[in-house]
Amino acid sequence: RKIAKALSYVTLLVFFSFSLATASNLYGTWKTNETNGELRGLKAEISDSGEDAWEPELLNINEDYVGWLTVYGTNADGPVVQGEDNNEYLRTDFYGNPLEAGTFFMDEMVDVNDETGNRIIYGHMMNDGTMFGSFGQYKDLEFFKKNNIVRWEDRFGESYYKLFAALLVSGSATNTNYLNIQQWAGHLDEAQTEEMLQTLKERAYLYQEDAFRGEGQYIFLVTCEYSQYAGKLVLVGEKL
């Protein structure tokens, strides 16, 4: 009888723990969607009014706001911030509140005042499909080809990039599959760009050489990938 009673308690504990985790995940999804929906609504109001998006509305909410990212064909559509380091917005929303999904953020090495520099933007690959949660579909070539346009808007205006490469690498310097993406942040000269493109071609699992238009400016979208230790899925686009 004592054993049965103990097992009953254990079963109840497991049930309540599972229920709590499920409720927490559901709340996280709801909160992420609510926050992103509210900000998209504000962005739409700014666009419809004809105002400059760099007037106070978004910057008044968060002075770290540096631009707006849209990856067509995915759920990635939202504001991008740049904190003092790459940890600040990992679990913090645009309003500065704790949120598991965090906020899209620009790499700390990027000079956002350099109009011609390469951009590196991070976002979580959430299991509920929010943030960069749909990026796992880019492992499929057909999806990659059909959903390869990225829109980026910042204080310099709007620009478009075409994705041409996708990589699965490690973010750990001790791993043999490590690749330092930060080395390509900001402005690169011609030789550095050629070296970067050669590395990407060698390391990418998807690569489309005919995407190049010669603008020499690139965007890197980086998210988590769980097939390896400290795995990263990296999508690379060239400015059109």
C-alpha positions, -999 to 999 in steps of 0.1 A, spaced: 0 0 0 28 24 9 45 17 -25 13 23 -43 8 55 -25 43 67 -32 38 58 -69 6 78 -69 24 109 -55 52 105 -81 26 102 -109 8 134 -97 41 152 -94 50 143 -130 16 153 -142 17 187 -125 52 193 -137 42 185 -173 11 207 -170 32 236 -157 57 232 -185 30 231 -211 12 261 -196 45 280 -195 53 272 -232 18 282 -243 21 315 -224 55 321 -240 40 316 -275 11 338 -267 33 365 -253 57 364 -282 28 366 -307 12 394 -288 44 415 -285 53 410 -322 17 417 -333 16 449 -314 49 461 -329 39 451 -364 7 471 -359 27 501 -348 50 497 -378 20 495 -401 6 527 -387 39 545 -392 40 533 -428 4 542 -436 8 577 -421 38 584 -444 60 592 -415 96 583 -413 100 551 -394 129 567 -376 108 593 -360 101 587 -323 75 559 -322 98 529 -321 129 546 -308 108 560 -279 100 524 -269 136 512 -272 165 534 -281 184 502 -291 162 498 -322 183 497 -353 160 483 -380 132 461 -392 137 426 -407 113 407 -429 121 373 -444 94 366 -469 77 332 -467 85 329 -429 73 343 -396 104 364 -393 90 399 -394 100 423 -366 122 449 -351 159 444 -346 179 459 -317 216 461 -309 225 458 -272 258 464 -255 267 428 -261 252 397 -277 236 385 -245 214 415 -237 184 405 -258 187 367 -258 158 365 -233 145 401 -233 117 415 -255 116 448 -273 100 465 -242 128 453 -219 107 426 -203 119 389 -197 108 367 -226 121 333 -236 120 341 -273 140 373 -269 143 398 -297 160 398 -331 194 415 -325 223 428 -345 257 414 -337 277 436 -314 305 438 -340 284 455 -366 286 493 -370 250 502 -377 262 537 -388 281 521 -417 256 520 -446 277 497 -467 287 471 -441 276 435 -437 248 428 -412 246 398 -388 213 393 -372 204 366 -346 171 351 -335 160 320 -316 147 290 -335 116 286 -313 98 252 -314 65 271 -317 75 286 -350 79 321 -337 111 343 -343 134 322 -366 114 291 -357 105 283 -394 141 285 -406 145 247 -403 126 246 -436 156 261 -453 172 226 -452 149 219 -481 162 232 -515 127 239 -530 117 260 -499 150 278 -501 145 287 -537 109 299 -532 116 320 -500 149 336 -506 141 374 -504 149 394 -473 138 430 -466 159 452 -444 149 487 -433 170 510 -412 178 547 -410 193 546 -445 160 533 -461 149 499 -473 170 474 -491 165 438 -503 188 408 -502 186 375 -520 196 344 -500 223 323 -518 239 301 -491 229 281 -461 253 266 -436 252 242 -406 282 251 -384 292 251 -348 295 282 -326 321 265 -304 357 273 -312 367 238 -299 345 221 -324 360 210 -358 329 224 -375 334 259 -360 330 289 -382 336 325 -370 308 344 -386 317 376 -367 348 380 -388 326 391 -417 307 418 -398 309 454 -411 328 465 -442 351 441 -460 375 450 -488 375 431 -521 400 405 -511 383 398 -478 349 394 -496 364 370 -521 379 349 -492 345 350 -475 326 338 -506 351 310 -511 347 298 -475 309 300 -478 310 279 -510 332 253 -493 311 251 -461 275 256 -473 251 227 -478 231 249 -502 249 274 -524 236 293 -555 264 311 -573 242 327 -599 226 348 -571 254 373 -572 247 408 -584 280 424 -575 268 448 -548 293 433 -523 271 438 -493 258 408 -473 234 399 -446 238 369 -423 208 354 -404 219 332 -376 198 308 -354 202 277 -333 206 243 -348 205 211 -327 222 184 -348 256 193 -333 271 209 -302 265 247 -302 250 243 -337 242 273 -358 220 275 -390 233 304 -410 215 319 -440 235 344 -462 221 369 -486 236 394 -510 221 429 -515 202 433 -547 
